[in-house]
Every structure is written in structure tokens, then in C-alpha cells.
């Protein structure tokens, strides 16, 4: 039986993520899902960015082929249709609410692993419109890819909906992003910034982030790009 793909973030992953997005990535701490070839599909992001801003979008879809396919679904009006179904189908609504709780639980665990700890500004706030609406299919698909089938029902549906453009069992990486030349700078990644630091130095960095968050004039949750 094949083992599950590693979530460990490598320098090669950072290079690929930057190329996929066409810009430096920041505060990525793990890889939520991988292509069958091993390339990242989903970036797992710390719940508080290094600038102190809360970041509720734990799973960020990065693969250009999937993001384009999901954008087609969004343009079709599927999100409004799904939201209407949530209002009419109590079983689906309950499953979606459970997906919301799963997202929160996973994000808290990632916060502990990444050293950010609790982020009270986004306590109870997940992403993508959960638990009662659908506002971003990219978020739901990222969640389904990272968590696996059966966790987020609408993310699973969206994955089924893009099957004509992308499926889990094939590699679509060839030509999907520029592999020539230098990748965008990776220095904004939490992975590269904290490697080699002592526990005391890490604690100082965490304290500085907490202080920055306390002093920030804007404390509302953001879904900006990682």
C-alpha cells in the first residue's frame, strides 16, 4: 500500500509554489496536497502572517490548472446554486457545518505546529463562506484536496465538477507554469526565515509578531494571498 504524500515543506516546494503563483510565497508551513508527480497542489498557510495579520485561509490552491478549472465553475454560477441548496437541504447543511468545524480544528493544529499559536481574531471564522454560504470554491476545493474525500461535501462536488479539466490520478504539471530562469524570491517564507534559529530566537520572533498584532490598527480577518 502506498504511503500518504508528505506534507513537509522543502526548498524545492517553495521554488515550485513561487513559480506556480508567479510571485514569492509567504508564511507557507506545509504542503496540504500534492500532484501524483509530487508537485504542490495546495499550500498550507500559517493562521497569522509574519506581519501580524490574521489569515483564515489555511489551504490555498496553487496549481494553475486546478485554479483555472475552479474559476470556470465559479463563473457558471455554481456558488449561488450551492448556497441555495444549503438553505433547503438540512442534511447537506449539517455536513457543511461539520466541514467548517474540521477546518477550524485543523487550522488550530497548524497554528501550534507553526508556532503562531491561537489567533483569537479569527476564532470561529473559517473560509470560503462556511458554515452557511459558498463564497469561494477555490477554498473548498483546497480543503477537499488536503482533507480527502468525505470531509467537505461541496468541495468534493466541485472537484467532481472539474473532472473534464483535472483529476487526481493524472499529472497536469507539464507547461502549467514557467520553469525557466530564476523563481521569484522566496525569502518571505516562514520556512526559510526560521530554519536554524534557536528556541529562544523563535520565541522572540513569536513575541514580536504578537506585539505587532496588538498594535495593528486593522484587526479584521483577511483573505489576502499568502
N, C-alpha and C positions, 0 to 999 in steps of 0.2 A: 504494500500500500504506500502510495506516495505521501511524503510529509507535506504539511502546510507550508506555503511560501513564507519566507522570513519577513518579519516586519522591521527588522533592523535597518537603520538608515546608513548608507555608505556614501563615500565621496563620489562614487560613480552615479548613485541615485541623485545626488544633488546636482551633478552636471546634467543628467537627463531631465530632471524637473525644470531646471532653468531653460534648457533648450525647448522643452515642451511648451512652456509658458511664454518664452521669448523675453524673459526678464529674470532678475535674481529672485530667488525664493527666500522667505524669512520665517523663522520660528517653526520650521518643519521638524518634527521629532521622530517620526516613524513613517513607514510606508503602509498605508491601510490596505491596499490591494495591488497585485502585480499581474501583468500580462503572462501568458503561458511561456513567453520567452524570458521573463524575469524583469522587464522594464516596469517602472511605476505606472499604475493607473490612477491611484488615489494617494494624495499626501495627507498625513495626519498632522494636524497643527496644534500647537500649544494653546490652551484656553485663554492665556494672557500673552499678548505680544511683548516683545522686549522693550517697546516704548511705553508700556504700561496699559495699553488699551485692551479691554476685554475682547475676546474673539470667540463667538459661539460656534462658528462653523468648523467643527472638528475634522470632518472628512471633506477634502477639497479635490474635486475631479480635475485631473490634469491632462489626461491623454487626449490629444486633439481630435482623433476620430470619434471618440465617445462624446466629447463635449459638443461637437458639431451635430452628431446624431440626436442628442438630447435637446439641443436648441431647436431642431426641426419639430420635435414633439411639442415643445412649449409653444412654438408658433402656430401649431394646429389647434390650439385652444383646449388642450387636454387638461391643463391645470384647473380651469373653471369647471370642467366636467367632473373631475375627481373631487373637488370641493363640494359640489352639489351632491355627489354620491355619499360623501361623509355625513352630510346633513340628513340623508334619507335612509342610510343603512347602519343601524346600531352595531351590528357585528363588525363591519369594516371600521367604524369609528373607534370601537374598543381596541381592535388590533393596531390601529394607527396610534392610539394613545399609548399602548404598550411600547410601540417603536420609539415614541417620544421619551418614555422613561428609560428605555435602553440607551438612547443617545446620551441622556444626562449622566447615567451611570458610567458609561464608557468615558465620557469627557472628564468626569471627576477622577477616574483612574489614570487617565493620561496626564492630567494636571499633577497628580502625585508623582508619576514616573518622570515627568519632565522638569520637576522642581518648582513649578509655578504655584502649586497648592490650590486651595479653594479660591474661586473667583465669585464673590457674593453679588457683584453687579449683574451677573447673568444667571444667577441661581434660578432654576425652574424654566429658563429660556433655552430651547433647543435651536432648531434651524429649519429652513425650508417650509415654514408655515405650521409645522407640528405644534400642538396636537390636533388642531381643529380645521386647518386650511392647508392648501397646497400653493406655495408661493415660489418654489424653486425646485424643479425636477433634478437639476444637477446635484443638489444636496441629497435628495432622496436616493438617487442612483449611487452616489458615493457611499451613502450609508449601507445600501444593499450589497454593494461590492465588498465593502470592508467586513460587514457583519455576516454575510452569507444569506442564502435564501431562507424565507420564513420569518424574518425579523421585521422588515418594513414592507408591508403589503403593496403600497403604492410605488415604492422604489422597485420592487420586483416586477410590477406591471410595466413600469417604464422601461426596464431592461428588456422585457419581452417585446415591447413596442419598437425597440431599435434593432431588432434581430436582423432586419434586412441590411443594416449598415455595420453592425458589430455584434459578435457573440463571444462568450467567454473562452470557447475552445479553440479559437484561432488567433494568430498574431497579425495585427494590422499596423505594426510599427514602421515598416519599410516606407520611407518617403513621407512619413507623417510629420516630421519636424526636421529642421536643419541640423545636420550632424557635422558640417564643415566649419572650420575655423574655431575660434575660442568661444566657450559658453559665456553667457552673462556672468558677472561677478557673483560669487557665492558667499561672500563674507557676512551677509545678513542672516545666514542660517544659524539657529541656536546650536546645531550640532558642531559647527566649526568654531563658534565663539567659546564654547565651554570645554572642548577637549583639552586635557592637560591641566585644568585648573584643580587646585586643592579643594577639599570640602569647605575650608574657611573662606576661600575666594568665591566659591559658588554661593555660599550663604550671604556674602556681601553683595553679590550681584542680585540675589533674590530680594534682599532688603532694599536695595536701590530701586528695583522695579516696583516694590510695594509703595515706597515713598513717592515715586513718580505717579503712580496710580492715584494715591491720596491727594496729590497736589493738582491733578489734572482738572481742568475746568469742564471737560466733557467726559461724563461717566456713563453715557448711554452705550448700549451694546452696538457693535459694528459688524458688518459682514463684508468688510473690505478684503481685498485679495491678500493672501499670505505672501 
